[in-house]
Amino acid sequence: MEIAAIAIALILAYLLGSIPTAVWFGKSVHGIDVREHGSGNPGATNTFRVLGKRAGTIVMLGDIIKGMVATSLARVLFNLDFIEEQNLVTFKLILGVVAVIGHVFSVFINFKGGKGVATLLGMMIAIHYEVALLCIVVFLITLLISKYVSLSSIIGALSFPALLLLVPRFKTNEPLLVIFGFFLFVVIVWTHNKNIRRIVEGEENKTYLIRFKKD
């Protein structure tokens, strides 16, 4: 029974992560497939560029929520006595990662998807919301200064394990969480390698959160 329940939770986490929010929202509301425009990436960042801030924000929130819900399935397993409390964080990490895999390799769009940053953020919020919220602040500040979403995502990801290690308030007894944080950072760097190259070459698209009108 425990194995069956865990297997069901894993399948649900993958299916939740697989929901192609950008594609479904773009097609149903705007009649536009974001994969055919901009960078061609079916994620929140490309939705911002193609459909605007309102649509991009909705898609981003949808991707965050699916990461949170998938990760929180671990709490359901715990409440139903299918897993022990000492394994709760481990299962949150596992289910969250499965959701991110679903986002990157979505069963609904031929196993192609976005880069998973927003879904990862939802996972982080479900695991440690205080640190995750600070990571959002770091992301926004970096974006305001640099105008690069990719660079902001990388620095925001690095701030997660850094805060867990360096800030006494957030120090954790779960070393696996810190290890995962650094692994997450490496994955974000890897998935954004083309963006990093474009930044170095001065060809990366810029995103302006605030635009000042010229007189």
N, C-alpha and C positions, 0 to 999 in steps of 0.2 A: 504493500500500500504506500509506504514512504517513497519507494523508488518511482512508482507510478505518478504520485503527486509531484515529485521533483521533475519528472520528465514532462508532465503537462505544463508546469510552470516555465520550463525552458522553451517549450514550443510556443507558448503564449508570449514570452519575452521576445522571441525571434519575430513572430508575426506582428507584434506591436511595433518593434523597431523597423519592420519592413514597410510599414504604411508610408507610401510616397507622398507626404504632405504637400510638397511643392507642386508635384505633377497633378495630383487630384484637385487641389485648390485652384491652380492655374487654369486647368481645363474647365472645371465646373463653374467657376465664378467669372473668369476673364476669357474663356475660350482659347487660351494660349497654352501650348506645351513649352515650358521653360527650357526643356532639353533642346529645343530648336532655335534658341536665342541666347545671346550673351556668351558665357563660357560653355554652355551646354550642360552644366552641372545641375542635377535635380535637387538642389538644396536651398537653404534660406538666403545665402549670400547672392546667388544668381537671381533669386526671386526679387530681392531688393533692387538689383540692377535692371531687371526686365519689367517688373510690374509695379515697382515703387515701394515706398516705405511702409504703407499700410499693409499691403499684401505680404511683404517680406517679414513684417513683425508678426502677422498671424501665422505664417508658416514656421517661423522660428519658435514661437510659443507652442505650436503643435508638436514640433520635434522635441522640445524640452519636456513637454508633458508626457510624451510616449516613453522617454527615457526614465522619467520619474516613476511612472506607473509600473513599467517593467521591473525596475530595481526594487520597488516596494512589494513585489510579489514575494520576496524573501520574508517580509514581515507577516504576510498571510500564511506562509508555510510554518513560520514560528508559532503564530497564534493558534494554528491547528495541530501543533505538536508534531509536525513532520520533521523539524530540524531543532537542534539544541541552540541555546542562546549564544554559546561560544562560537557557533558557526554562522551566526547571523550576518556579520560583516562579509565573511567569505562568500556567502550565497548572494548577498547584494552585489558584490563585485562580479560574480559569475553571471548573474542574470542581466546586470547592466551591460556587460561586455557582449553578451549574446544579442541584446537589443541593438547595440551599436553595429555589430556584424550584420544584423538584419537591415539596418539603415544603409550600410555600405553595399551590401549584396541583397537587395530587395527581391523577394520572390515575386512580387507584383509587377515588376518592370524588368523582367529578364535578368535578374541578379545583378543589376547595375543600380547604383545609388549615389548619394552625396558623400561628403567627407566625414559626417558624423559628429561634428563639433557641438551642435546644439543638443543632440541626443546624449552626448557625453556630459554636457552641462547638467541636463536633467538627472542623469545618474549621480553626479557629484552632489547635487542638491539633496537627493534622497538619502545619500550616505552621510554628508556633513554639510548642512545648509549654510552654517555661518561662514565656513571657509569658502564655500562655493560662491556666496554672495560677494565676498571680498575679491574673488577671482573675476567676477563680473565687473566690479569697480576697476580693477587693474586693466581688464580688457577695454573698457570704455575710455579710460584715460589714455591708454596706448593708441586707441583708434582716433581719438580727438587730436593727438599730437602727430601721429604718423600717417593717418588716413588709410592705412593698410589693414584690412580685415585679417589677412593671413598672419601678418606679424603680430597683431593683437591676440589672435588665437594661440599662437605659440607662447607668447609671454604670459598670457592668462593661464595656460596649461602648466607652465613651469611654476607659477605662483602657488598652485595647490600643494605639491609636496614641500615647497619651500616654507609655506606658512605652517604646515604641520610640524616641520623640524625646528623652525627658528622662533616661533611665537609660543611662549609658555602656555598661554590660554588654550592653544589648540593642539598641544602635544598629545599624542595618542599612544595607547598601549597595544595598538594593532600595527605592528611593523609591516604587515602585508599591505596596509593602506598606503603607507609611504612608498613602498616598492612599486605598487601599482601607479601611484602618482608620477613617479619618474618614468615608468614604462609608458604611461599615457603621454607624457611630454615627448618621448622619442617617437611614438606613433604619430602624433600631431606634426612633428617636424618632417617625418617621412612622407605623410600624405600631402604635405604642402611644399615638397621639394621643388616643384615647378614654379610655385609662387615665389619661393626664396630666390630662385634663379632670375625671375622677372624683376624682383625688387632690386637685385644687384645690377641688372642691366637697365633699370629705370623704365621698365615696360609694364609693371604691375598696375592694374586698375585701382584708382583711389575711390574711397567711399567717404562722403562728407556727411557727418551727423548734423552739423550746423553750417548753414551757408549764410554768409553775410552779404546783404544787398549792397551793390556799389551805387554810389551817388551818380 
